[in-house]
Amino acid sequence: MGAKVKSLIKEKLPNIVLFIVLDFFMLLIASKLSILMRFDFLNVPELYMHNAQRFIILDFIILFIIYSILKLYTSVWKYASVIELIDIILSNIAFIAITSIYKSIFLIKLPISFYLIEFFLLVMLTCITRLGYRVIRTFCIKVKNRKNSKKTMLIGAGDAGRMIIDEIYNNAEAFDSKIVCVIDDNRSKVGHYIKGFKIEGSTKDIERLAKKHEVEEIIIAIPSASKERIDKIVTECHKVECEIKILPSIYMQMEENEKVSPMSQIRPLSYEDFLGRDQIVVDDTQIKNDLADKVILVTGGGGSIGSELCRQIAKANPKTLIIFDIYENNAYDIQQELLRKYPSLDLRTIIGSVRDYDRLEKVFKKFKPDLVYHAAAHKHVPLMEVSPYEAIKNNSFGTLNTVKLADKYKVKKFVLISTDKAVRPTNVMGASKRICEMIVQTYDKISKNTDYVAVRFGNVLGSNGSVIPLFLKQIENGGPVTVTDEKMERFFMTIPEAVSLVLQAGCYAKGGEIFVLDMGKPVRIKALAEKLIRYKGLEPNKDIEIKITGLRPGEKLYEERLMEEEGMQTTPNKLISIGKPLNIPESFLKDLDDLIKSAYNNDDEIKDKVAKIVTTYKVDKERIGK
């Protein structure tokens, strides 16, 4: 602590001494100038001139004490505002009052107007010394940083842009950016000035203006912009070789609750800023009411979806949150994250497999969960094509175990995380997840204790094993980026968005439903690859090759969210629909039992047995094992 105090004194003492010296000379000048001004600089009586500075040392001691009390020596003048001006005025009122009283008592003759003039001069000179220090200091910092600062183009001349210019100007030493150009797509603003900077053009002029000003950095400061608009701006930015940063849309929500510095939120551009659809804000009141004070089990809690489920559930103040996962590293990572954020959360992290009925039963028996979110699954399509037994064991059998125990231990609600690949599956992974949906719907009819539902959605941006991390890794390795087909399309949404809709779908659950999430518009995979290559500052098929490889085992060009016969019902949230339950054969559970036995026997005909249960799944004999 002593070292900190010494460091603080060492840092501030030179400034304090400087102000003390300046104030002494300021008082000397003010007292002499006041008497001269009183007599229009002509024929000043010698007595008055003598009395004006007779007690200058005592006057300065009084001034020093008052300025110290009102902290005029320790204020941070680079942030000076009206409050500091009021302090200067009040301190000089006090000084004039005290000095005029003691001089009257000691019969030191001075005109009354002398004190009035001295007051105004002291206020003016104090402001000049303080603000002069600020101006000189700012100028010196700007000159010092000018050579090292990046020439920055600011896109967006709205409130956020104005605040960014202010912050960079007032805190030049804290930022390595120097605004050289401002642009905005509002034509009425072009040609006008914002904080002294001319708005030189629109986003169509990015390339031209960047070359003109030798721009090294671009800041996109339009937090209200849609992803579609950001995508177009980013496309223009990629024509210029420079760093791209962004003030993300989350800033809009933060600004509503508290005053947040925009510069503190600016970060490097992420693919999530321009891919997918605009961020969806879900009213979480119902979700929090549904989850609060409940014992909640998340299987596969360390995975991409499972870990985000845990994050959002933890916010809702559950009684106990149980993470169940076979991968200890993933489980440990999310455990540590949640313990840091929610130290009072009753969090249990258990390592185990959903295939192990006895291990899983111990968890149900000990904690008796109210809600179960079943996210444990194998999801890698090509790998499951060559290891179909594992898809059945982990996905189908694991779900059957969890579903049975949910009924046995009277879980109120069971939510299965499913996939759009379960719709008319062309691969064993999708077929295994369709079997999971059938298990859920079958047990919903059998169980008197539990409401069973499934939530079906497509790809999520950045999840483990998904296409975006794969493409980014291929780009980092110098290519090629492998695309299976030029026409291939996929639905995408962010992980937090998908999970928030899953939790809300769980609130709507009455039992037996398959909830289908609106995934927005499908994205063509080749176009996605091109965007990611440009995002890394490279050119497709020039710097990085895009290689068309052909469909892999089990893949299809277009994903579907629903079979026609399932129909579609609406919910209070237009982004969540309900597929009508299909009739499931009475022989389903027996056929499922045979399938599981075949999986554990590594039966070569296992895909045919899957097709017997999932009649929409057609086995491609020619592609098996490729």
C-alpha positions as CSV (number, residue, x, y, z in Angstrom):
1,M,0.0,0.0,0.0
2,G,2.9,2.4,0.9
3,A,4.4,1.8,-2.5
4,K,1.1,2.7,-4.2
5,V,0.9,6.0,-2.2
6,K,4.5,6.9,-3.1
7,S,3.9,6.2,-6.7
8,L,0.7,8.3,-6.7
9,I,2.5,11.2,-5.0
10,K,5.4,10.9,-7.4
11,E,3.0,11.1,-10.4
12,K,0.8,14.0,-9.2
13,L,3.3,16.1,-7.2
14,P,4.9,17.9,-10.2
15,N,1.4,19.0,-11.4
16,I,0.4,20.2,-8.0
17,V,3.7,22.2,-7.6
18,L,3.2,23.7,-11.0
19,F,-0.3,24.9,-10.2
20,I,0.8,26.4,-6.8
21,V,3.5,28.4,-8.6
22,L,1.1,29.5,-11.3
23,D,-1.5,30.5,-8.7
24,F,1.0,32.7,-6.8
25,F,1.9,34.6,-9.9
26,M,-1.8,34.7,-11.0
27,L,-2.7,36.4,-7.6
28,L,0.2,38.8,-8.0
29,I,-1.0,39.8,-11.5
30,A,-4.6,39.9,-10.5
31,S,-4.1,42.2,-7.5
32,K,-1.9,44.7,-9.4
33,L,-4.1,44.6,-12.5
34,S,-7.3,45.1,-10.4
35,I,-6.1,48.3,-8.9
36,L,-4.8,49.6,-12.3
37,M,-8.1,48.8,-13.9
38,R,-10.0,50.5,-11.1
39,F,-8.3,53.8,-12.0
40,D,-8.2,53.2,-15.8
41,F,-4.4,52.7,-15.6
42,L,-4.1,56.5,-14.8
43,N,-3.1,58.3,-11.6
44,V,-3.3,55.3,-9.2
45,P,-2.9,56.6,-5.6
46,E,0.3,55.2,-4.1
47,L,-1.5,54.1,-1.0
48,Y,-3.9,51.9,-2.9
49,M,-1.1,50.4,-5.0
50,H,0.8,49.6,-1.9
51,N,-2.2,48.1,0.0
52,A,-3.2,45.9,-3.0
53,Q,0.0,43.9,-2.6
54,R,1.0,44.6,1.0
55,F,-0.3,41.2,2.3
56,I,0.2,39.2,-0.9
57,I,1.8,36.2,1.1
58,L,-1.1,36.0,3.5
59,D,-3.6,36.4,0.6
60,F,-1.9,33.5,-1.2
61,I,-2.0,31.3,1.9
62,I,-5.7,31.9,2.2
63,L,-6.2,31.2,-1.6
64,F,-4.1,28.0,-1.3
65,I,-6.1,26.7,1.6
66,I,-9.5,27.4,-0.1
67,Y,-8.3,25.9,-3.4
68,S,-7.0,22.8,-1.6
69,I,-10.3,22.3,0.3
70,L,-12.2,22.5,-3.0
71,K,-9.6,20.1,-4.6
72,L,-8.5,22.5,-7.3
73,Y,-5.0,21.1,-7.0
74,T,-6.0,17.4,-7.3
75,S,-8.8,17.5,-9.9
76,V,-8.3,15.7,-13.2
77,W,-8.4,18.7,-15.5
78,K,-8.6,16.8,-18.8
79,Y,-12.1,15.8,-17.7
80,A,-13.0,19.3,-16.5
81,S,-16.7,20.3,-16.8
82,V,-19.3,22.8,-15.4
83,I,-18.7,21.3,-11.9
84,E,-15.1,22.4,-11.8
85,L,-16.1,25.8,-13.1
86,I,-18.6,26.2,-10.2
87,D,-15.8,25.1,-7.8
88,I,-13.5,27.8,-9.2
89,I,-16.2,30.5,-8.8
90,L,-17.1,29.4,-5.2
91,S,-13.5,29.3,-4.1
92,N,-12.9,32.8,-5.3
93,I,-16.1,34.1,-3.7
94,A,-14.8,32.7,-0.4
95,F,-11.3,34.2,-1.0
96,I,-12.7,37.7,-1.8
97,A,-15.0,37.5,1.2
98,I,-12.3,36.5,3.7
99,T,-9.6,39.0,2.4
100,S,-12.1,41.9,2.2
101,I,-13.2,41.3,5.8
102,Y,-9.7,41.0,7.3
103,K,-8.4,44.0,5.4
104,S,-11.4,46.1,6.6
105,I,-10.7,45.0,10.2
106,F,-7.1,46.1,9.9
107,L,-8.1,49.3,8.1
108,I,-6.3,48.5,4.9
109,K,-7.9,50.9,2.5
110,L,-8.9,49.6,-0.9
111,P,-11.9,50.6,-3.2
112,I,-14.8,48.1,-3.0
113,S,-14.7,47.8,-6.8
114,F,-11.1,46.5,-6.4
115,Y,-12.5,43.3,-4.9
116,L,-15.1,42.9,-7.6
117,I,-12.5,43.3,-10.4
118,E,-10.1,41.0,-8.5
119,F,-12.8,38.3,-8.3
120,F,-13.4,38.2,-12.1
121,L,-9.7,38.3,-12.8
122,L,-9.0,35.4,-10.5
123,V,-11.8,33.3,-11.9
124,M,-10.6,34.0,-15.5
125,L,-6.9,33.4,-14.7
126,T,-7.7,30.2,-12.8
127,C,-9.7,28.9,-15.7
128,I,-6.9,29.9,-18.1
129,T,-4.2,28.1,-16.1
130,R,-6.3,24.9,-15.7
131,L,-7.7,24.8,-19.2
132,G,-4.5,26.0,-20.6
133,Y,-2.8,23.0,-19.0
134,R,-5.4,20.8,-20.5
135,V,-5.0,22.3,-24.0
136,I,-1.1,22.1,-23.9
137,R,-1.2,18.6,-22.5
138,T,-3.7,17.4,-25.1
139,F,-1.6,19.0,-27.9
140,C,1.6,17.4,-26.6
141,I,-0.1,14.0,-26.4
142,K,-1.5,14.3,-29.9
143,V,1.9,15.4,-31.4
144,K,3.5,12.5,-29.5
145,N,0.9,9.9,-30.7
146,R,0.5,11.3,-34.2
147,K,3.3,9.2,-35.7
148,N,2.1,5.9,-34.0
149,S,-1.7,6.4,-34.5
150,K,-3.5,4.4,-37.2
151,K,-5.2,6.5,-39.9
152,T,-8.8,5.5,-39.3
153,M,-12.0,5.7,-41.4
154,L,-15.2,6.0,-39.4
155,I,-18.3,4.5,-41.0
156,G,-21.4,6.0,-39.4
157,A,-22.0,9.7,-38.5
158,G,-24.7,9.1,-36.0
159,D,-24.7,9.4,-32.2
160,A,-22.3,6.4,-31.8
161,G,-19.9,7.9,-34.4
162,R,-20.0,11.3,-32.6
163,M,-19.2,9.7,-29.3
164,I,-16.3,7.7,-30.8
165,I,-14.7,10.9,-32.2
166,D,-15.1,12.6,-28.8
167,E,-13.5,9.7,-27.0
168,I,-10.5,9.5,-29.4
169,Y,-10.0,13.2,-29.2
170,N,-10.3,13.5,-25.4
171,N,-8.2,10.3,-24.7
172,A,-5.6,10.3,-27.4
173,E,-3.1,8.6,-25.2
174,A,-5.5,5.7,-24.6
175,F,-6.2,4.9,-28.3
176,D,-4.0,4.3,-31.3
177,S,-6.6,5.5,-33.7
178,K,-6.6,8.9,-35.6
179,I,-9.8,9.7,-37.5
180,V,-8.9,10.9,-41.0
181,C,-12.2,10.3,-42.8
182,V,-15.9,9.9,-41.9
183,I,-18.6,8.5,-44.2
184,D,-22.3,7.8,-43.9
185,D,-25.0,6.4,-46.2
186,N,-27.4,9.2,-45.3
187,R,-27.1,11.5,-48.3
188,S,-28.3,14.6,-46.4
189,K,-25.2,14.3,-44.2
190,V,-22.6,14.1,-47.0
191,G,-20.7,17.3,-47.3
192,H,-21.6,18.4,-43.7
193,Y,-19.3,18.2,-40.7
194,I,-19.3,16.1,-37.5
195,K,-17.0,17.3,-34.7
196,G,-14.9,19.1,-37.2
197,F,-14.6,16.2,-39.7
198,K,-16.2,16.4,-43.1
199,I,-18.5,13.6,-44.1
200,E,-16.9,12.8,-47.4
201,G,-19.1,10.2,-49.0
202,S,-21.1,7.0,-48.6
203,T,-20.1,3.3,-48.2
204,K,-19.8,3.1,-52.0
205,D,-16.8,5.5,-51.7
206,I,-14.9,3.3,-49.1
207,E,-12.3,2.1,-51.6
208,R,-11.6,5.5,-53.1
209,L,-11.5,7.4,-49.8
210,A,-9.4,4.7,-48.1
211,K,-6.7,5.1,-50.8
212,K,-7.0,8.9,-50.7
213,H,-6.4,9.1,-46.9
214,E,-4.1,6.0,-46.8
215,V,-6.4,4.4,-44.3
216,E,-5.0,1.7,-42.0
217,E,-8.1,0.9,-40.0
218,I,-11.9,1.0,-40.5
219,I,-14.4,1.3,-37.6
220,I,-18.0,0.4,-38.4
221,A,-20.0,2.5,-36.0
222,I,-23.6,1.6,-36.9
223,P,-24.9,-0.6,-34.0
224,S,-28.5,-0.4,-35.3
225,A,-27.5,-1.8,-38.8
226,S,-28.9,-5.1,-39.9
227,K,-26.6,-8.0,-40.7
228,E,-27.5,-7.7,-44.3
229,R,-26.3,-4.1,-44.3
230,I,-23.2,-4.9,-42.4
231,D,-22.5,-7.7,-44.9
232,K,-22.6,-5.2,-47.8
233,I,-20.4,-2.7,-45.9
234,V,-17.9,-5.5,-45.1
235,T,-17.8,-6.5,-48.7
236,E,-16.8,-2.9,-49.6
237,C,-14.3,-2.8,-46.8
238,H,-12.6,-6.0,-48.0
239,K,-11.6,-4.1,-51.2
240,V,-9.1,-2.3,-49.0
241,E,-6.2,-3.9,-47.2
242,C,-6.7,-2.7,-43.6
243,E,-7.9,-3.8,-40.2
244,I,-11.7,-3.8,-39.8
245,K,-13.3,-3.1,-36.4
246,I,-17.0,-2.8,-35.4
247,L,-19.2,-1.4,-32.7
248,P,-21.5,-4.5,-32.3
249,S,-25.3,-4.4,-32.1
250,I,-25.2,-5.5,-28.4
251,Y,-24.1,-1.9,-27.7
252,M,-27.7,-0.8,-28.4
253,Q,-29.1,-3.0,-25.6
254,M,-26.3,-1.9,-23.2
255,E,-26.9,1.8,-24.0
256,E,-30.6,1.4,-22.9
257,N,-29.6,0.4,-19.4
258,E,-26.5,2.4,-18.6
259,K,-24.1,4.9,-20.1
260,V,-21.5,2.7,-21.9
261,S,-18.4,4.0,-23.6
262,P,-18.6,3.0,-27.3
263,M,-14.8,2.7,-27.6
264,S,-14.8,0.1,-24.8
265,Q,-17.2,-2.0,-26.9
266,I,-15.3,-1.8,-30.3
267,R,-13.7,-5.0,-31.3
268,P,-12.2,-6.7,-34.3
269,L,-14.9,-7.8,-36.9
270,S,-16.2,-11.3,-36.3
271,Y,-18.0,-13.5,-38.9
272,E,-21.0,-13.5,-36.6
273,D,-21.4,-9.7,-37.3
274,F,-22.3,-10.3,-41.0
275,L,-23.4,-13.9,-41.2
276,G,-26.9,-15.3,-40.3
277,R,-29.8,-13.1,-39.6
278,D,-30.3,-10.1,-37.2
279,Q,-30.1,-10.9,-33.6
280,I,-33.3,-12.1,-32.1
281,V,-34.2,-10.8,-28.6
282,V,-36.4,-13.3,-26.7
283,D,-38.5,-12.2,-23.8
284,D,-37.0,-14.3,-21.1
285,T,-39.5,-13.5,-18.3
286,Q,-41.4,-16.8,-18.9
287,I,-38.2,-18.7,-19.3
288,K,-36.9,-17.4,-15.9
289,N,-40.2,-18.2,-14.2
290,D,-40.1,-21.7,-15.7
291,L,-36.5,-22.4,-14.6
292,A,-36.2,-20.6,-11.3
293,D,-35.7,-22.7,-8.2
294,K,-35.8,-26.0,-10.3
295,V,-33.3,-28.9,-10.4
296,I,-32.2,-29.0,-14.0
297,L,-30.1,-31.7,-15.7
298,V,-28.3,-31.0,-19.0
299,T,-26.8,-34.1,-20.7
300,G,-24.0,-33.3,-23.1
301,G,-23.6,-30.1,-21.0
302,G,-20.0,-29.5,-22.1
303,G,-20.8,-29.4,-25.9
304,S,-21.6,-26.4,-28.0
305,I,-25.4,-26.4,-27.4
306,G,-25.2,-28.0,-24.0
307,S,-22.8,-25.4,-22.6
308,E,-24.9,-22.5,-23.9
309,L,-27.9,-24.2,-22.3
310,C,-26.0,-24.2,-19.0
311,R,-25.1,-20.5,-19.4
312,Q,-28.6,-19.4,-20.0
313,I,-30.1,-21.7,-17.4
314,A,-27.6,-20.4,-14.8
315,K,-29.0,-16.8,-15.3
316,A,-32.4,-18.0,-14.3
317,N,-31.4,-18.9,-10.7
318,P,-32.1,-22.6,-10.7
319,K,-32.1,-24.5,-7.4
320,T,-29.4,-26.9,-8.8
321,L,-27.8,-27.2,-12.3
322,I,-26.3,-30.6,-13.2
323,I,-23.8,-30.9,-16.1
324,F,-23.6,-34.5,-17.3
325,D,-21.0,-35.1,-20.0
326,I,-18.6,-37.9,-21.0
327,Y,-15.9,-35.4,-22.1
328,E,-14.2,-34.2,-18.9
329,N,-12.3,-31.2,-20.5
330,N,-15.5,-29.7,-22.0
331,A,-17.4,-30.2,-18.7
332,Y,-14.5,-28.7,-16.7
333,D,-14.4,-25.6,-19.0
334,I,-18.1,-24.7,-18.6
335,Q,-18.0,-25.6,-14.9
336,Q,-15.2,-23.1,-14.3
337,E,-16.8,-20.4,-16.4
338,L,-20.1,-20.7,-14.5
339,L,-18.5,-20.8,-11.1
340,R,-16.7,-17.5,-11.9
341,K,-19.9,-15.8,-13.1
342,Y,-22.3,-17.3,-10.5
343,P,-20.3,-18.2,-7.3
344,S,-23.5,-18.9,-5.4
345,L,-24.9,-21.3,-8.0
346,D,-25.4,-24.9,-6.8
347,L,-23.5,-26.5,-9.7
348,R,-22.8,-30.2,-10.0
349,T,-20.5,-31.5,-12.7
350,I,-20.7,-35.3,-13.3
351,I,-18.7,-37.3,-15.8
352,G,-20.5,-40.2,-17.4
353,S,-22.1,-41.6,-20.5
354,V,-25.9,-41.7,-21.4
355,R,-25.2,-45.2,-22.6
356,D,-24.5,-46.3,-19.1
357,Y,-28.0,-46.7,-17.6
358,D,-26.8,-47.5,-14.0
359,R,-24.5,-44.5,-13.9
360,L,-27.3,-42.2,-15.2
361,E,-29.8,-43.7,-12.8
362,K,-27.6,-42.7,-9.8
363,V,-27.8,-39.1,-11.0
364,F,-31.6,-39.2,-11.3
365,K,-31.9,-41.0,-8.0
366,K,-29.7,-38.5,-6.1
367,F,-30.8,-35.2,-7.6
368,K,-34.4,-36.0,-8.8
369,P,-34.3,-33.3,-11.6
370,D,-37.5,-31.3,-12.4
371,L,-36.3,-30.6,-16.0
372,V,-34.0,-32.5,-18.4
373,Y,-32.4,-31.0,-21.5
374,H,-31.0,-33.9,-23.5
375,A,-28.2,-32.5,-25.7
376,A,-25.8,-35.5,-25.6
377,A,-25.3,-36.8,-29.1
378,H,-22.9,-37.7,-31.9
379,K,-23.6,-35.3,-34.7
380,H,-20.8,-35.6,-37.3
381,V,-22.4,-36.9,-40.4
382,P,-19.5,-38.5,-42.4
383,L,-18.0,-40.0,-39.3
384,M,-21.2,-41.6,-38.3
385,E,-21.6,-43.1,-41.8
386,V,-18.6,-45.2,-41.2
387,S,-19.4,-45.9,-37.5
388,P,-23.2,-46.3,-37.6
389,Y,-23.2,-48.5,-34.5
390,E,-21.9,-45.6,-32.4
391,A,-24.7,-43.3,-33.7
392,I,-27.3,-45.8,-32.6
393,K,-25.6,-46.5,-29.2
394,N,-25.0,-42.9,-28.3
395,N,-27.9,-41.1,-29.9
396,S,-30.8,-43.6,-29.9
397,F,-29.9,-45.9,-27.0
398,G,-28.6,-42.9,-24.9
399,T,-31.9,-41.1,-25.5
400,L,-33.9,-44.2,-24.6
401,N,-32.0,-44.5,-21.3
402,T,-32.6,-40.9,-20.4
403,V,-36.2,-41.0,-21.4
404,K,-36.9,-44.1,-19.2
405,L,-35.2,-42.6,-16.2
406,A,-37.1,-39.3,-16.6
407,D,-40.4,-41.2,-16.4
408,K,-39.2,-43.4,-13.5
409,Y,-38.1,-40.4,-11.4
410,K,-41.1,-38.3,-12.3
411,V,-39.3,-35.5,-14.2
412,K,-41.8,-32.8,-15.1
413,K,-40.5,-31.9,-18.5
414,F,-38.0,-33.6,-20.9
415,V,-36.7,-31.6,-23.9
416,L,-34.7,-33.4,-26.6
417,I,-32.3,-31.4,-28.8
418,S,-33.0,-32.7,-32.3
419,T,-31.9,-31.6,-35.8
420,D,-33.3,-30.8,-39.2
421,K,-31.3,-33.8,-40.5
422,A,-34.0,-36.0,-38.9
423,V,-36.4,-34.9,-41.7
424,R,-36.2,-37.5,-44.5
425,P,-32.7,-38.4,-43.4
426,T,-30.1,-39.4,-46.0
427,N,-27.6,-40.4,-43.3
428,V,-27.5,-42.6,-40.2
429,M,-26.9,-39.6,-37.9
430,G,-30.1,-38.0,-39.0
431,A,-31.9,-41.3,-38.9
432,S,-30.7,-41.9,-35.3
433,K,-32.0,-38.5,-34.3
434,R,-35.4,-39.3,-35.9
435,I,-35.5,-42.4,-33.8
436,C,-34.8,-40.2,-30.8
437,E,-37.9,-38.1,-31.7
438,M,-39.9,-41.3,-32.1
439,I,-38.8,-42.4,-28.6
440,V,-39.8,-39.1,-27.1
441,Q,-43.3,-39.1,-28.7
442,T,-43.8,-42.8,-27.8
443,Y,-43.0,-42.2,-24.1
444,D,-45.1,-39.1,-24.0
445,K,-48.1,-41.4,-24.6
446,I,-46.9,-44.0,-22.1
447,S,-45.8,-41.7,-19.2
448,K,-48.2,-40.3,-16.7
449,N,-45.4,-38.2,-15.1
450,T,-43.4,-36.4,-17.8
451,D,-44.1,-34.2,-20.7
452,Y,-41.7,-35.2,-23.5
453,V,-40.9,-32.8,-26.4
454,A,-38.3,-32.4,-29.1
455,V,-36.9,-29.2,-30.6
456,R,-35.6,-29.4,-34.1
457,F,-33.2,-26.9,-35.7
458,G,-30.4,-26.6,-38.2
459,N,-26.7,-25.7,-38.1
460,V,-25.4,-23.2,-35.5
461,L,-22.7,-20.7,-36.2
462,G,-19.4,-21.8,-34.8
463,S,-20.4,-25.0,-33.1
464,N,-17.9,-27.8,-32.6
465,G,-17.4,-29.7,-35.9
466,S,-19.5,-27.3,-37.9
467,V,-18.5,-25.9,-41.3
468,I,-17.3,-22.4,-40.2
469,P,-14.5,-23.5,-37.9
470,L,-13.5,-26.0,-40.6
471,F,-13.4,-23.4,-43.3
472,L,-11.4,-21.0,-41.0
473,K,-8.9,-23.7,-40.2
474,Q,-8.5,-24.5,-43.9
475,I,-7.9,-20.8,-44.7
476,E,-5.3,-20.5,-41.9
477,N,-3.5,-23.5,-43.4
478,G,-3.4,-21.8,-46.8
479,G,-6.3,-23.8,-48.4
480,P,-7.9,-25.2,-50.2
481,V,-11.4,-24.6,-48.8
482,T,-13.4,-27.7,-49.5
483,V,-17.1,-27.3,-50.6
484,T,-19.1,-30.4,-51.4
485,D,-21.3,-28.8,-54.1
486,E,-21.8,-25.4,-55.5
487,K,-25.6,-25.6,-54.9
488,M,-25.4,-26.9,-51.3
489,E,-27.4,-24.8,-48.9
490,R,-27.7,-24.9,-45.1
491,F,-29.7,-23.0,-42.4
492,F,-27.7,-21.2,-39.8
493,M,-28.4,-19.4,-36.5
494,T,-26.2,-18.4,-33.6
495,I,-25.8,-20.7,-30.6
496,P,-27.3,-18.2,-28.1
497,E,-30.2,-17.6,-30.4
498,A,-30.9,-21.3,-30.9
499,V,-30.7,-22.0,-27.2
500,S,-33.0,-19.1,-26.1
501,L,-35.6,-20.4,-28.6
502,V,-35.1,-24.0,-27.2
503,L,-35.8,-22.8,-23.7
504,Q,-38.8,-20.8,-24.8
505,A,-40.1,-23.9,-26.7
506,G,-39.7,-25.8,-23.4
507,C,-42.1,-23.3,-21.8
508,Y,-44.7,-24.0,-24.4
509,A,-44.4,-27.8,-24.0
510,K,-47.6,-29.8,-23.2
511,G,-46.2,-33.1,-24.3
512,G,-45.6,-34.9,-27.6
513,E,-44.7,-31.9,-29.7
514,I,-41.9,-31.5,-32.1
515,F,-41.0,-27.8,-32.0
516,V,-39.4,-26.5,-35.2
517,L,-37.3,-23.3,-35.0
518,D,-37.4,-20.7,-37.8
519,M,-33.8,-20.8,-39.1
520,G,-34.2,-17.8,-41.4
521,K,-33.0,-17.9,-45.0
522,P,-30.8,-20.8,-46.1
523,V,-27.1,-19.9,-46.9
524,R,-25.3,-21.2,-49.9
525,I,-22.1,-22.9,-48.7
526,K,-19.9,-21.7,-51.5
527,A,-20.9,-18.1,-50.9
528,L,-20.2,-18.6,-47.2
529,A,-16.7,-19.9,-48.0
530,E,-16.1,-16.8,-50.2
531,K,-17.2,-14.5,-47.4
532,L,-14.9,-16.2,-44.8
533,I,-11.9,-16.0,-47.2
534,R,-12.5,-12.2,-47.7
535,Y,-13.1,-11.9,-43.9
536,K,-9.5,-13.0,-43.5
537,G,-8.3,-10.4,-46.0
538,L,-7.8,-12.8,-48.9
539,E,-9.3,-13.3,-52.3
540,P,-11.2,-16.5,-53.2
541,N,-9.5,-18.6,-55.9
542,K,-6.7,-16.1,-56.0
543,D,-5.1,-16.4,-52.5
544,I,-7.2,-19.4,-51.4
545,E,-8.6,-22.1,-53.7
546,I,-12.2,-23.2,-53.3
547,K,-12.3,-26.9,-54.2
548,I,-15.5,-28.7,-55.0
549,T,-15.3,-32.2,-53.6
550,G,-18.7,-33.7,-54.3
551,L,-21.3,-35.0,-51.7
552,R,-19.9,-37.1,-48.9
553,P,-21.6,-40.2,-47.6
554,G,-25.0,-39.2,-46.1
555,E,-25.0,-35.6,-47.2
556,K,-27.8,-33.9,-49.1
557,L,-27.9,-30.6,-51.0
558,Y,-30.8,-29.0,-49.1
559,E,-32.0,-29.5,-45.5
560,E,-35.7,-29.6,-44.6
561,R,-37.2,-28.6,-41.3
562,L,-40.5,-30.5,-41.6
563,M,-42.1,-33.3,-43.5
564,E,-45.3,-32.3,-45.3
565,E,-47.4,-34.8,-43.3
566,E,-46.3,-33.2,-40.0
567,G,-48.1,-30.0,-40.9
568,M,-47.4,-26.8,-38.9
569,Q,-49.0,-25.1,-35.9
570,T,-48.1,-21.7,-34.6
571,T,-47.1,-20.7,-31.0
572,P,-47.0,-17.3,-29.3
573,N,-43.5,-16.9,-30.7
574,K,-43.6,-16.7,-34.5
575,L,-40.1,-18.2,-34.7
576,I,-41.3,-21.4,-33.1
577,S,-43.7,-23.8,-34.8
578,I,-45.1,-27.2,-33.9
579,G,-45.0,-30.2,-36.1
580,K,-48.0,-32.5,-35.8
581,P,-47.1,-35.9,-34.2
582,L,-47.0,-38.7,-36.7
583,N,-48.4,-42.2,-36.0
584,I,-45.7,-44.5,-34.7
585,P,-46.1,-48.3,-35.2
586,E,-46.9,-50.4,-32.2
587,S,-43.8,-52.5,-33.1
588,F,-41.5,-49.5,-32.6
589,L,-40.2,-50.4,-29.2
590,K,-39.6,-54.0,-30.1
591,D,-37.8,-53.0,-33.4
592,L,-35.8,-50.4,-31.4
593,D,-34.7,-53.1,-28.9
594,D,-33.6,-55.3,-31.9
595,L,-31.7,-52.4,-33.4
596,I,-29.8,-51.6,-30.2
597,K,-28.8,-55.3,-29.9
598,S,-27.5,-55.1,-33.5
599,A,-25.5,-52.0,-32.7
600,Y,-23.8,-53.7,-29.8
601,N,-23.2,-56.8,-32.0
602,N,-21.7,-54.5,-34.7
603,D,-24.2,-56.0,-37.2
604,D,-23.2,-55.2,-40.8
605,E,-26.8,-54.8,-41.8
606,I,-27.5,-52.2,-39.1
607,K,-28.4,-49.4,-41.7
608,D,-31.1,-51.7,-43.1
609,K,-32.5,-52.2,-39.6
610,V,-32.5,-48.4,-39.1
611,A,-34.4,-48.0,-42.4
612,K,-37.0,-50.5,-41.2
613,I,-37.8,-48.2,-38.3
614,V,-37.3,-44.8,-40.1
615,T,-39.1,-45.5,-43.3
616,T,-38.1,-42.2,-44.9
617,Y,-34.4,-43.2,-44.6
618,K,-33.0,-44.8,-47.8
619,V,-29.7,-46.6,-47.5
620,D,-27.3,-45.7,-50.3
621,K,-25.5,-49.0,-50.8
622,E,-23.0,-47.6,-53.2
623,R,-21.8,-44.8,-50.8
624,I,-21.5,-46.9,-47.6
625,G,-18.0,-46.6,-46.1
626,K,-16.7,-44.0,-48.6
